[in-house]
Amino acid sequence: MSDRLLVLHVLATPTGGARLGLAVSRKVDPRAVGRNRIKRVLRDQFRRLRATLAAGDYVVVARGAAREAPPAQLRNALCGLLQRCGALPPPTFTGTMPAPPPDEA
């Protein structure tokens, strides 16, 4: 799975928890501080989602556009990719309005 900021590779495993691998190259950001910022944001988001993820190995590869992306955009990109691959359940709606109908794609 991929989007403008990230590429996600998933290897499902029947046992164990969710494990994260990150690849942020010098092509993404030549400065170490920029690469570390991207990795820090992605690690934190993965840590928050780990309990709800399916067991497997998740490798996230950052693309060049991730260099300019704010942290919230990186977090949303990771969540979106995890939902698209089926590892993360879709968000549940809590409130008084009924849930929207599922997409028919």
C-alpha positions as CSV (number, residue, x, y, z in Angstrom):
1,M,0.0,0.0,0.0
2,S,1.2,3.5,-0.6
3,D,0.2,7.1,-0.6
4,R,2.0,10.4,-1.3
5,L,4.0,10.3,2.0
6,L,4.5,6.7,2.9
7,V,4.7,3.1,1.6
8,L,3.6,0.3,3.8
9,H,4.7,-3.4,3.5
10,V,2.9,-5.9,5.7
11,L,3.7,-9.5,6.5
12,A,1.0,-11.1,8.5
13,T,2.1,-13.6,11.2
14,P,-0.3,-15.9,13.1
15,T,1.4,-15.3,16.5
16,G,3.1,-12.5,18.2
17,G,2.2,-8.9,18.2
18,A,2.6,-6.1,15.7
19,R,6.2,-5.1,15.0
20,L,7.4,-1.9,13.2
21,G,10.3,-1.3,10.8
22,L,11.1,2.1,9.5
23,A,13.1,3.2,6.5
24,V,13.8,6.9,6.0
25,S,16.7,7.5,3.6
26,R,18.9,10.5,3.0
27,K,17.0,11.1,-0.2
28,V,13.9,11.9,2.0
29,D,15.9,14.4,4.1
30,P,19.6,14.8,4.0
31,R,19.7,16.1,7.6
32,A,19.6,13.5,10.4
33,V,17.3,15.7,12.5
34,G,14.7,15.6,9.8
35,R,14.9,11.9,9.3
36,N,14.7,11.3,13.1
37,R,11.6,13.6,13.3
38,I,9.8,11.5,10.8
39,K,10.7,8.3,12.6
40,R,9.8,9.7,16.0
41,V,6.3,10.7,14.8
42,L,5.7,7.3,13.1
43,R,7.0,5.3,16.1
44,D,4.8,7.2,18.5
45,Q,1.7,6.7,16.3
46,F,2.4,3.0,15.9
47,R,2.9,2.6,19.7
48,R,-0.6,4.1,20.2
49,L,-2.2,1.8,17.7
50,R,-0.3,-1.4,18.5
51,A,-3.0,-2.9,20.8
52,T,-5.6,-2.7,18.0
53,L,-3.4,-3.9,15.1
54,A,-3.4,-7.4,13.7
55,A,-0.3,-9.5,14.4
56,G,2.4,-9.0,11.8
57,D,5.4,-7.2,10.7
58,Y,4.9,-3.6,9.3
59,V,7.6,-1.8,7.4
60,V,7.0,1.8,6.6
61,V,9.1,3.5,3.9
62,A,9.0,7.3,3.9
63,R,8.8,9.2,0.6
64,G,10.3,12.5,-0.2
65,A,7.1,14.4,0.5
66,A,7.3,13.3,4.1
67,R,10.1,15.8,4.6
68,E,7.7,18.8,4.4
69,A,4.7,17.1,6.1
70,P,3.6,18.2,9.5
71,P,3.3,15.5,12.2
72,A,-0.5,15.3,12.1
73,Q,-0.3,14.6,8.4
74,L,2.2,11.8,8.9
75,R,0.1,10.2,11.6
76,N,-3.0,10.4,9.4
77,A,-1.1,8.8,6.5
78,L,0.0,5.9,8.6
79,C,-3.5,5.3,10.0
80,G,-5.0,5.5,6.5
81,L,-2.5,2.9,5.1
82,L,-3.1,0.6,8.1
83,Q,-6.9,0.8,7.5
84,R,-6.6,0.3,3.8
85,C,-4.6,-2.9,4.3
86,G,-7.1,-4.2,6.8
87,A,-4.7,-4.2,9.8
88,L,-6.6,-1.5,11.6
89,P,-10.3,-1.6,12.0
90,P,-12.2,1.5,10.7
91,P,-13.0,4.2,13.2
92,T,-16.1,3.6,15.3
93,F,-18.6,6.5,15.4
94,T,-19.8,7.5,18.8
95,G,-22.5,10.1,19.0
96,T,-26.1,10.6,18.3
97,M,-26.0,10.4,14.5
98,P,-26.1,7.0,12.8
99,A,-23.0,5.7,11.2
100,P,-22.6,6.5,7.5
101,P,-23.2,3.6,5.1
102,P,-20.1,1.6,4.1
103,D,-18.3,2.6,0.9
104,E,-19.1,0.5,-2.1
105,A,-15.9,0.4,-4.1
